[in-house]
Amino acid sequence: MSKEERHDEQPFGGEWLADLARLINAPDYERWRSMVAATGGYAHPVHLAGGSMIVDAGTGEVLHAYTTDGEPSGHLLMACGNRRASVCPACSQTYQADTFHLIRAGLSGGKGVPETVSAHPRAFVTLTAPSFGPVHSHRDGRACRPRKHDARCEHGRPVGCHQQHEPHDERLGQPLCLGCYDYPGAVLWQAHAGALWHRFTLALRQELATQTGMSRRAFAEHVKVSFAKVAEYQRRGLIHFHAIIRLDGPAGPHQPPPDWADHHLLTQAIPPAARQVTVTTPPSDLGRWTLVWGEQLDIRPILFDSRADGLSERAVASYIAKYATKGAEASGTVDHRLSCRACAGRGRLTVLTPCGHCHGTGLKPGLTLDALPVTDHARRMIRTCWDLGARPEFRALRLRPWAHMLGFRGHFSSKSRAYSLNLTDLRNARAAHRAAEARERHGLPALGDATTLVLGHWRFAGIGYTPGEAIMAEHLRQRVQTARQIAAAQADE
């Protein structure tokens, strides 16, 4: 990282240079450096103070003791755990890797899932949002939205666009006319996207049963339907759902489905299931919207051989893992909440008590919606979330706390229980592996040995870095990332 880049990234003026010099010349710098490198260079580490002991359960003898008193600043640095790449690249890489292994296990087996699961019928499905108004789009070698005549909308804006937009054009996803775009409909669709997905999973099970001439209960006695999905923001601020759908026997991935529950049955049931799903918004003087999936529906087989007419298992797992760490920032918005934490955006602590933190605005102190560094389209989406969130009929949607996500409040990545193992299982396995390594290094009994007890006392002591520490942590993160990329490339050779 160059000197100019470091200076541009820091909002601390010249303070960072003096702090960096202090850090590098500190007597405990090497210990601080090794601790940050071991974490992968977290952007916002959690500081813990305290200690732990491993004692002999029979005699009470202390076999090993650790305290943060000897650490730089007296704290132990722990991961912030934020999955967003825009917030913490190091934590997002860990989350991305875990998601990849979770998805890959449900496709190819491993980590407790039998390899025979790869022979089960699977499909990679993309469910889209409907149109709420024309937006600028990229079309290879073609005009964005050509019109034969220079027609204009009621606001005096052209209804077409004759330009050929490049993939990185900032106008992509922006409405041709902000006044014609159905912002309330877009925000309400986004807020109900999770409900649409849930109803789709129910409708698909029913459609599969119908096509086989069975009741849903009878079908479930022969076939279990498993899902894994991820949400991807489009330029226009609305999400797509990319999903893996797999058919198993009633025992899940450990049992193949009957021969008649094949790939053809799966792909034939998906379109009618998607078309029949609707969600109706609460009654309002603004009207009521019947929310549905968009007309675009992509269904592709998942195959062993990437050279065949389909997607390879690795490609699908990589694709879902990639979007699991992305947020709404790709659509021109911000990656942090805008609502006041004390009142959750309501502006009041009780019906009669205004919030003293935000002074009734519902926004974080010091924030104004008009000053946000976002696109005009994202600002209108955020403003619509804010306005609809103040209406009692939409209170349950919690639109103000989720305004930075343009109304979407569902899980970015999720799976059904039987698809594969959980992220918690992967995290626990990683923690157990590190603990076992530490015990071996100190000559202690193996992890899980009933003859020892672990006693600990910890307290939260802060979060983040000083200006100089932030620069050095980012430098270390880039070095760790480069080393991992080299190791991965060598492993693929």
N, C-alpha and C positions, 0 to 999 in steps of 0.2 A: 504494500500500500504506500503510495507516494505521500510526501509531506503535504502537498496541496489537498489531496483527498482527505487526509486526517483532519486538516483544518476545517474543511467544508462540512464534515460530518459532525463537528463538535459545536454546540451552542454556548460554550463557556468562555469565548473570547481567548485571551492569552493565558488564562488560568491553567489550561490543560498542560502547557509546556512545563511550567514549574512543578505541577503535580506529577508529571511523567518523570522528570528528573529526580524528584523525591523518591518515587517508587523504585526506580532502577538502582539508586544508590543506597537504598535501605538494606540493612544487614540481613533481613529475612526475605529478600526479594526472590531468591532461588526457591525457597519453600512456597511462596505465593505463586510463583510461576508454574511450579510443578502441580500445585493444587488446581489451578485454572486449566492447565493443559490436560489434566486427568478428567476434568469435567467436559472437555471438548470446546471450551470457550463460551460458556453460557452468557447471553447478553444481559440477563437480569437475575443473577443468582440470589437465592435465599440465604441469608446469614443466620446460622444457628449457634447458640452458645450452650455449653454444658459438657457432658462427657458420658462415657459408658464403661462398664467393667464386665469381664468374663470371670466368673468365680466357680470354684469347685463346689458342686451341690452338696457333697458330703461333709467336707471340712470347713467350707467357707473361705478357703484360701483364694486370694485374688491372683488369677493366672495372667491376666492382662488388663491394663487400664489405659484409657485414652481420655484426654481432656483438651478442650480448645484453648486453655490458658496459654499454651505454647505456640499457638498459631498466629500468623500475622493478623493484627487487629483483634485477636482473641476470638475469632469466629471460624466456623466450618462452612464452606460454600457448597450449596446444594442446587440441583436443577430447579428452574422456575416451572418447567413442565408445560410451557405454552406451545401448542401445536403449530401456530402460525409462523411461516417462514419470515414474514415481514416484522415479527416481534422478536423472535429468538431463533436464528438460523440453526444453532447447535441442537436445541431441543426439538425443532421441527424435523431435523434429519433423523433423530432417534425415533420420533413418532412415525416418520415415513417408512423407515426400515421395519419397524414393528408391524405397520399396516401391510407392507409388502409380504412379510412372512405369514401373517394371518390370512391374507387373501390367497397366497400361493398354496398354503396348506389345504385350503378348501377346494383347490383345483387339482393339485398334483399329489396331495398326501404329505405326510411328515408331521412332526410335533404332535403325535398322538392320533393323527388322522391316517387311515390306511391308504396306500398308494392306489388301491382299486377304485378309489373315488373318481379318478381321472376317466374312468369308463362310463360314468353316469352322464345322462343327458344334461348339458349346460348351454346357456345362451347368454350373450352380453347384450343388454338392452339399454337403450337411451330413451328416456321419457322427457319431453320438452315442455316449455311453457307456451301458452297460446300468444297470439299477437294482441297487443293493446294499442297499436298504432304503428305506422311505418317508421323504420329507423334506417340510418345509413348502414350499408352492409358491403362486405367484400365479395365480389364475384369475379372469378378468374377470367380476365379478358373481356368482361362485360360491364356495362354501365350499372350503377348502383340500383336505381329504380327508374328506368326509362319511361317516358310518356310521349305520345305523338304530338300532343298539344301542350301549350304552356298554361295548363290549368292551375288554379290556385285554390287553397282552402278558404274557409270563412274568415281566417285570420290574415289572409293576404300572402301566405307562404306557398311556394311551389309544392305541388303534391308529388312531384317526381324529382329525380336527381340523375343527371346524365354523365356524372363523373365516374371514373374507374378508381376506386379507393385502393390504396396500398394496404398491406396487412397491418402496418403500424400507424395508420392514419388516426389521429385523435378524434375524428368525427365518427368513427365506427361505433355503432350502438346508440348514437345520439338521435333522438326523434327528429324527423323532418320539420315538425311543428310541435313545440312544447304545449301549445294551447289545445291541440287536437288529441294529444296523447291521453289515454285513460289512466291517470296516475292512481286514483282510488282503487280501480280494478286491479292494477298491477300490484299495489301494496297488499291488498286483501288476498290476491292469489298467492303471493309470496308467503303471507302469514299462515295460509292454509295448505301450503305445499306438503307439510308433514302429514296432515290428515288425508290429502289426496293419495300419498304413497301408501298409507295404512289401508285405505279402502281398496287400492289396487291389489295389494297382496291378498285381501279377502276375496276380491272379485276373481282373481286368477285361480285361486283354489276352487271356487265355485264353477268357473268356466271349464277347468280341467275335468271336474266331476261330471258336468253336464255333457261334455263331448264323449265321455266314456259310458254314458247312460247310468251313472251312479248318483246316489245322494252324496252330499259333501262328507257326511260322517263315514259312509261306506268307503269313499275314495281314500280318506285319511287312514283307513285300516290297511291300505295297500301301498300308499305313496306318501312321503313327506316332502314338502316343498321348502327349500332353503334359499335364503337371500343374503346378499352382501351388496351394499350400495355406497356411493359417494355423491355429494352435491358439487356441481361446478357452476360458478358464476359466469354468465355471458357478459359481453360488452354492454348490453342494454340493461344490465342490473338484475336480471331474472336468472333463476337457476335451471340447470338440467340435472336429472338424476341418471347416473350411469350405474347399472345394476348387473350383478351376476345372479342368475336364477338357475337352480340345480334341482333335479329330481332324484330322490333317494328312496330306499325302502323304508318301511315304518320305523326301523331302528336307527335311521339317520345315515350318515356317511359310511358306517360299517356294514351296511346292507344294500345291495343293488336293488333298483326298482324292478317291477315285473317287466317282461319283454314288451308288453303293449304300451307301457309308459316310456315312449321313446322321444327322440329329439323332435320328430315331426309333430307329435301331440303337443309338446311344449310350445313350439313356435306358432302353431295354429291357434292356441288358446290366448296368447298374449294380446294380439290386436283387439279382439272383442272385449276382453277384460278392461283394457285401457279406455276404450270408447264409452263403456257404460258407467265409468266412475264420475260422480259429480259431488260437489259440496256447495251448499247454499249459505251465503253470508247471513248474519243476524239482521233482523228488520231494522231499517233506518230510514230517515226522511231523505237520505241521499239516494235511496233505491236499494235493491237487492241484486246481488250478482250470483249467477250460477257458474261455479268455477269448474273447469275441465282441463284435461291435458291438451297440449298443442297437437296439431295435425301431424307433425313430424314424429315418426316412431321408427327407430332403427333397431333391427334384430340381427345379430351376427353370431354364427356358431363359434365356439371355443374349441380349438383343435390342438393336437400334439405338435403337428408339423406347421411351422409358420409359413412355409412356402405354399401351403394349400389355400383354398379360398375361404379364409376365416382368420381368426386371431389366435395367436399362441397363448399358452397359459402364462408365460412370463410377461408378455406384452400387456395382457389384461391386468395382472397384479401390479406391474410398474405404473400403468395408467391410473389405476385407482389410488395407489399410494401417493402419486404425484399430486393429485387434486385434494387428498386428505389434509394437506398442509397449506392449502391456499384459502384465502378468505375473500371477502367482498371487495378488497382493494383493487382487484383486477378490473372492476367495473367503475372505477373512478371515485370510490368513497374512502373512508378512513378505517383503520383496523382497531379502534378502541371505542368504548361506550361514550355516549354523549350525555346521558342522563345523570342527574344528581344521585349519588349513592344513598344519601340519607332518606330521600322521599321516592326513589325509583322513578323519577321523572314526573310524578304527580303534581309537584309544586306545593303540596300540603302534607303535613305529618298526620293530621286528622282533618275531619270535615271543617273544623273551625280554626285550626292552627296552621298558618302558612309555614313553609319550610324556611328556617333561618339560614341554611347553607346556600340555597340558590335564590332566596328572596322571591319564591313563588314562580320562577321561570321553568323549573324542572330540569334545567341544564346544569352541567358541571360549572362551578364558579369560574368566571372569566371567559366562558365560551359563548359565542353567538353563531347561529346557524348561517347567517349571511357571510361570515368571515371564514368558514371552513375551506380548506384547500381541496375542493372537490369539483367535479364537472357540474355544469348547469343541470344536466339531467339527474345526476345523483343528488344534487341539492333539492330538486323538486321532489324526488322520492323521499328524502329525509324529511322535508317539510310536510309532505303528505302523511308520513308516519306520525309526525308530531301532532298534526291537526286531528287525524283520526283517533289517535291515542287518547285525546282529551274527551272524546265522546263516550258516554256511559255504555252504549251498545257494543263498543269494541274494546272495552276495558280488559276483558279476559285475554285478548290477544297480546297485551303488553307491548304495544307497538313503539312506545317511547324508549324503553330500555333496549329494544332491538332496532332502533332507527339506523344505527351505523351499519347494520346488516341489511338495510333496505327492507325490513319487515320479516325476513326469514329467521325463525327461531328454532328450527329443528336441528337434528344432529347432522354434522357434515358427513361423517362416515358411520355406518351402523351395519349390523348383521343380525340374522336370526340365530337363535341359540345353538341349533344343530349344525350351522354351517362349518364352523371350525372352532379352535380354541379362542379365548378372549385376550384382549390386550393386557388385562391384569395378569393372566397366566404368564405372558412373555416377560412382563416387568418383574414379577416375583422370581421367575427363573433367572433373570439377569442379576437380580439382587442376591439370590442364593449363590450364584456362581462367584460373584465378587467376594461375598462373605467367606466362601470356602477357600478362595485364593488367599485371603488375608489370614485366615486361621493357619493354613499351611505355611505361609511365610513366617508366622510367629511361633510355629511349632506347637500349636494348640490342637486339642481333640477336634475331630471332624464335626461339621455343622450337623445339628440334630442329635448329637451325642447327649444322652440323658444325664450324664455325670456333670454337665456344666450348665450354668445359668447366665443369661445376659441381663444386666441391670443398667438402665440408662435414665438420664434426666436431661431434657433439652428445652430450650425456650427460643422463641423467635426474636431475632436481634436486628432485623432490617432486611433491605433488599437493594440490589444494584451495586454500581461501582462509583468511585470518584472519577473525574474526567480523565486523568492519566491512566487509571486502571482500565477504563473502558476502551481506550486506544490499544493498550497492550493485549487485552483479552480478545479483541477482534483480530489482531495480528496472530495470536496463538490459534484462534479458531480457523483462520485461513490455512495455517500450516498443517493443522490436524486434518482438515478437509482434503488438502492436496495429498497428504500421505495416504488417506483412505482411498482416494481416487486411483492412485498409482497401484495400491494393493489390489483393488477390484479389477483393474485392467490386467494385471499380471495373472490373476486367478482365472480370467476369461480366456487367456491365451492357451 
